[in-house]
Amino acid sequence: VDISPNHAGILMGISNTASNICGFIAPYAAGLLINENPSLE
């Protein structure tokens, strides 16, 4: 944000969008991994 103060809002919006997308994808990926191997035995 310090690099480009004129575009700080846009840069924060893009970074927050990217982090939220990762937040949606991570549980889906974990579900795929867990469904293939439901037990640790």
DOVOPA-788501 format. One line per field, with one value per residue (C-alpha): residue number from 1; x, y, z; residue in one letter. Coordinates in Angstrom, 3 decimals, padded with zeros to 6 digits. Example, Ala and Ser with C-alpha at 12.3 -4.5 7.8 and 13.67 -1.06 7.14 Angstrom:
% residues 2
num <- (1 2)
px <- (012.300 013.670)
py <- (-004.500 -001.060)
pz <- (007.800 007.140)
residu <- (A S)
//
This chain:
% residues 41
num <- (1 2 3 4 5 6 7 8 9 10 11 12 13 14 15 16 17 18 19 20 21 22 23 24 25 26 27 28 29 30 31 32 33 34 35 36 37 38 39 40 41)
px <- (000.000 002.935 004.244 001.126 -000.987 -003.132 -004.368 -004.406 -008.125 -007.922 -004.845 -006.470 -009.602 -007.597 -005.605 -008.732 -010.455 -007.495 -007.427 -011.177 -010.907 -008.235 -010.567 -013.274 -010.957 -009.112 -012.125 -013.140 -009.640 -009.563 -012.931 -011.627 -008.602 -010.592 -013.280 -010.648 -009.144 -011.677 -009.688 -006.133 -005.776)
py <- (000.000 002.334 001.778 003.178 005.356 006.560 003.026 001.736 000.931 -001.072 -002.971 -003.823 -004.979 -007.274 -008.730 -009.288 -010.969 -013.300 -014.229 -014.878 -017.130 -019.143 -019.306 -020.884 -023.287 -024.644 -026.396 -027.841 -029.250 -030.612 -032.282 -033.958 -035.288 -036.476 -038.217 -040.343 -041.485 -041.027 -042.797 -042.498 -046.235)
pz <- (000.000 000.674 -002.848 -004.527 -002.217 -005.123 -005.757 -002.174 -002.201 -005.405 -004.209 -000.880 -002.693 -004.947 -002.044 000.049 -002.895 -003.387 000.302 000.349 -002.702 -000.876 002.116 -000.033 -001.852 001.215 002.847 -000.525 -001.070 002.487 001.892 -001.245 000.627 003.639 001.560 -000.150 003.160 005.998 008.752 009.971 010.661)
residu <- (V D I S P N H A G I L M G I S N T A S N I C G F I A P Y A A G L L I N E N P S L E)
//
